[in-house]
Amino acid sequence: MRAAAVAAALAAGLLAAAPAAAVYRGHGGPVRAIVEPALPDALVTAGFDSSVIRWAQKDETAAAVLRIHEGPVHALAALPDGRFASAGEDGRVVVWSAGSAEPQRVLTGHQGPVVALAASPDGALLASAAWDRTVRVWRLADGAEIRRFEGHQDNVNGVAFTPDGRAVVSAGYDATLRTWPLDGTGAGTVLTLPAPLNGLVLAPDGEAIAAGADGRLHVVTPGGGAPLDLEVMQTPVTSLAISPDGTRLAAAGLRGTVAIVDRATRTPTATLVGPGLPVWSLAFARDGRTLFTGGADRLVRRWNPVTGRPLDPVLPEPRDAAPDAVAERGERVFRACRACHTLTPEDGNRAGPTLHGLFGRRIASVPGYLYSEALKSMDIVWTPETVAKLFEVGPSAYTPGTKMPEQTIGDAADRKALVDWLEKATR
């Protein structure tokens, strides 16, 4: 979608309240990308809050918040060896190793937002698609740009390698689907489809499926022939995913529903009904048994892709959380923070430092937590006033250089309730 349309949809979505059936809380803005890396118990998400979060799936907590991008992070890709890559508004592609909080490599060259990534079947190459109308292919061993493909007349919104790894396929808002041979022989092929394209996946058999701004999936078989159009919704398809075995497609739109499509029969088999807000990201788990969705409500949800039912109809709160009926107002406000922060010394640090003993403590002083250099140089002591100010203006404004996802609390009464509750809970 064009930037103006994206911004308008996001602004509308952020005004609505999130329902209770959420799983992963931690992003300070819409969730733009999700991937399950080739690691046990891991999930990675990226958002408009400029952060990449690595989660522990077992207890749904944030293991690390990775902040290097200057602006929204739009794309993620898993590599076969457990590494993953991220890319975003700043035009940079970042490669992360399995357990490090520091990037392994930063790839630069794009002159516009990078919105799609794809790893080659052997994991040696990474392809990136951007709004500078180019597709680039990077050699991961040394970070070299080995191919640059130009020809799209508008934003390039999707990219994928062919199953044999010999070519890259791209989809653009110019309504074209293009195939680019990696060996540089020939000019590739160009297929014009009926509508602008917002995304792309390739099936194991080489079939290409593009997400249309007309609410349709445009299917192109590898043997040629006329494309097949499948109507799945009345609004533009904003995100698209394919199961690892290639049997199912998931397509999401601006109204918050997700259609599950059986590839063999070309028919919808289930509809996932969310909170009615735009869904910007989809990903099947590596075993194909779970579908992850993320969107404008800042949350990541889990679904059964066969039945369409949520796997977590009610979010299990942490063991020390009181039910809504008896919880204090401040405790309810704090629940958005639990993914990254603990309250007791025995629970220790997560993606953020423990809040035990918060008040009266100097910023960036919890033992064993890796703070940014910017925070270490600040002269802030946490008091009721400074904690309230942090959430009034936001972490990026009050503590520049922080890795904390952008979170603000606009209601002064909510801020006071949170501070009052934290004073008791962190003693």
N, C-alpha and C positions, 0 to 999 in steps of 0.2 A: 504494500500500500504506500501511497505517497505520504511524505512527512506530515503534511497538514491534516490528512485524514487520521493518521495515527495519533497525533497530538489531541485532536478533538475527541476521539474515542476514549483515550486515556483520561482526559479531564472528566468526562462523564462517569467513567467507571470508578474513579477514585472517590467520588462523592457518595457512593453507596456503601452500606455496611456489609461486612463479611458474615456469612452464616457460620454455624457451629461446626460443620463437617469438614474441618481442615486438618491437615497433618503436619506439614512443615511450615513453621512460622519463623521469620527472621529477616526477610527482605523488606526494605523500606520503600519499595515501589513495585510495580507490576513485574511478574516473573516472565522473562523473555525467552529463556532456553533451559532445557533439562537434558541430562545425559546420565546414564549409569555406566561408569567406567569399568574396565576389566579388573576389578578389585572386589574382594569380598566385603559386604556390608557398607558399600559406598554409594553415594548419590551426589551429583554436582548440579547446581542450579545457578542461573545468572539473571540479573535484573536491571531495570531502569535506574536502580540506586547506585550504579557503577560497581557493584560488588559481584564476586563469584563466591558461592558458599559450598564448601565440601561437608556433606552430612554423614553421620553414622546412622544407617537405616534402622538398626536394631532398637535404638531408644529415641530416634527422631530428634537428635540434637546436632547442633552445628559443631563440627570438629575444627573448622577453620574458616575465617572470612578473608578472602584474598582480594586485595584492593590495589590494582595497578592501572586499570583503565580510567581514562579521563572522560567520563560520560557513560551513558547506558551501554550495557553489554548485551549484544543481540544474538550471539551464536556460540555453541559449544560443539565439540566433536571428541569422541573417545578414540584412543589409539589402542592397538592390540596388546601393548605391553603394560597397560595400566595408566599411562600418561593420558592427559587430555589437553585440548586447546580451547582457548576462548578468543572472541573478537567482538569489536563494538564500534561505537560512534566515533571513536578517535582514530579509526582506520588501522589500528594495530592488531596483529595476531600474536597471541601469547601462548607458549607451550609450557605446561606445568608438569613436573614429575609427581609421582604418586603421593608422597607424604610431605613435600616441602611447601613452605609458605612463600618461598621466593620463586620467581619465574625461571625456568630453565633457558628459555630463549624468547626474544621478542622480534617479530618479523615486521618490518616496516616497508611501505611503498604505496599502499592504497591512498588515494586522495579523497576518499569519502567513506561513510559508514560501511563496515563489513557486516553483512546480515546473515551469511550462511557459510558453513564450513563442512568439509567432507574429507575423511581419511581414505587413502587408497587401500585396497584389499590386503596388501602386504605390510601396511603401516609405514612405508618408507616416504610417502608423499602426503601433502596436505593441500587441498584446494580451497580457495576462498572466493566468495562472490560479494561484490560491493556496489554501492550506489555511485561509484565513479564509472560505472558501466563496463568494468573489466572483470575477468576471471583470472586469477593467478594461481600457479602451482608452485609449491615450495618443497625443497628437499630437506627433510627433517634432520638428516645427519649433520648438516652444516648451516641450515637456515637460508640457503641460496634460493632465489627466485629463478626457477628453470624454464617457466613458460608464462607468457602473458597473452591472454586472448581478448581481442577487442572486436566489436561488431554490434553488440546490443545498442539500441538507440534510446534506452531508458534504464532505470535501476535494474540491476541483476539481483534477484531475490532468492534464487535456489541454485544449488550445485551438487553434483554427485559423480562418483566414478562408475564407469561401467564394470560389470562383474569380473571381466578379465583384466581390469586395470589399465587398459590400453588407451582409453579416451575419457574425457570429462564431458558431462552433459550439464547445461545451464538453462535456467528459466528466468525470463525477464518481464518487467512491466510493459515492455513493448510487444507483448503477446507472442514472443518467439521462444521456441525450444531449440537450442543449438548443441551440436555435438562437435567436440574439438579433439582430433587425434593427438595424442601426446608426443608421437614421434615427429610431428610437424609436417607429415606428408599429407597433401590434399588440404582443401579449404574447409573440410567438415561439412555438415549439413545444417540447414535452417528450415524449421517447420513453423509456420504461422498458425496459431490457434485462435479461437473465437474471442478470447478475452485476455486482459492483462493477467500475469501470473505472479502469485505471491509466495510460491514455494515449490519444492520438488523432492520426490523420492524415487529411487530405482529399486525394482524387485530383483531377487536373486536370478530370475530368468531374463533379466535385461529390460523388462517392461518399464516404461517411464510413466509416472503419474504426477501431474502438475496441479497445483491448487489455484483455482480460478477466482478472479474478482467477481465473477458472475454467479458464485455459489455452486459451481460445478467442479468435478474432478475430470481432468482431461487426460485420457489414457492413450498412450502410444505404444503399440506392440513393436518388438525389435525387428520383426519380419516385414515391416511396412504396412501399408493399408491405411484406410481412413481412421483418424482418431475417434475414440469412443468417448462420449460425454455423459457423465453420471451426475444428475442433480442431487445434491445432498443437503442444501440449505438455501434460504432466501437471501442471505447476506454473504459478503465476500468470505471465502475460506481463508482464514488468517494463519492457520498452522496445519501441518500434515505430518503423519508418521506412519511407518510400516513395521509390522511385527518382524522379528528376526527370521522367521521361516517364510515370510512373504505371503502368508495366507490372509492377513487382515490389514486394513487401512483404518486410520483414525483421522478424521477431519474436524477442525474446530472453527468457530466463527465468532462474530461480534456480539451475538446474543447469549453466549455462554453455553450453548449446547455442543456436544461432540457426537458425530455420527460414526459408528463402526460399520465398515463395509467388508463383506466377504469378496475377496478378489475372484474366486472361481465362478461365483454366480453373478457377480457385479451388482449385488443387492445389499441394502442396509440391513443389519441384523440386530442392532441395538442403538439406542440413543441415550447418551449420558446427559442428564439435566443438572446443571450447576446453578449458581446464584444469579444467573442472568447477566453477568458481566463478561466483557470480551475475554476469550481464552487465547493467549498469545503463544503458548508452548505445549508440546506434546512429546512423549517419549515412551516407548515400550521398554519394559525391563528386559534384560538379556535373556531370561528364560521365557519371555512372551506371556507370562501369566498375570502381569500387572501393567496397567497403563497409568502413567503419571501425567497430570495436567497442571498448568500454571497460568495465571492471568492477572487481570486488573485488580483482584482482591488481595494481591501480594502473597497468596498462599499456594502451596503445592498439595494436590490431592491424589489419592490412589483409588483406582477403579478396577473392577473385574471386566476385562475387555470382551468376555463372552456374554455375560448377562447384562452388562451395563450398570451394575449396581456398585455403589461406593463401598470400598473395603473398610472404611472407617466412618460409619454414619454418625457417630458421636466421638469427638476427639477425646481420648483418654488423657486426662490432665496428670501432671506429675504427682507422685505419691503424697506430697505435702500440700496439694491444692485443695481448697474447700469447694464444695458445689456452689453454683451461682446463687442458690437460695440463701446461703449463709455467708458467702464470701464478702469481705469488705470491698468497697469500691476501688480502693487502691490496689488490692490483690487482683481484681479483674483487669485493671489497666496493665498490670505487670505481666500478665500471661503472654503478651506479645514478645516479652524479653526473655522468657524462660529457655528458649532454644539455645541462647548464647551465654547466659549468666546463671550461676548458682548463688545460693544464699548462705550456705554453711561451709565451714572450713573442710569438712570431710569430703564434700563433693568436688572441691577444687575448681580449677579453671576449665572452661570450655573454649569456644571460639572467642569469647570475651573473658576478662578476669572475673574471679569470684567477687561478689558484692559484700561478702562478710566483712564487717568493720569498715564500711564505706565512709561513714560520716566522720569528718576530722582527718581523713587520709589525704595525702598529697596525690595528685594525679600521677599515673604511670609508676606506681610504687609497689604493686603486688609482687611478691617473690615468685619466680618461676614463669612469669608471663612475658612474652616477647612484644614489647611496645615499639611503635614507630619512633624514630628519632625526633620527629616533630612534637610528639606528646611529651617526651622526656624533657624537653626544654621549656615547657609551659609552667607558669607559676599559678597553679590552680589548686585549691584545697576544696574537697567535696563537702559542702554544707547544704542545708535545705534550699538556700537561695541559688547556689551554683548548679545543683542538680535540676532544679526547676528551670533555670535559664537554658541548660543544655537541651531540654525537650521543648522549650518555647521557640528557640531559633534554629534548632537542629544541630547535630554533631558536626557537620561539615563547616558550618559557620562559626560555632563556638569553639571547636577543637580541630582546626584545619590540620589535615594529615592523618586523621584517625582512620582506622579500618572498620569502624562501626558503621553498619548500614544506616542510611538516613531515616531517622524516625523523629517525628514531631508530634506533640500533643497540643492541639489548638485550644482545647477547653481548659481554662484556668482552674476550674474546680477539679477536673481530672488530674491536672498536674499536682495540685495540692494534695489530693487523695493519695496519689502515688508516693509523693515525698513522705507524707505522714506514715503510710504503711511501711515504706522502706526503713524508716527510722527504727521501727520496732523489729522488723524481720531480719535486719542485718546486724543486730547487736551481738 
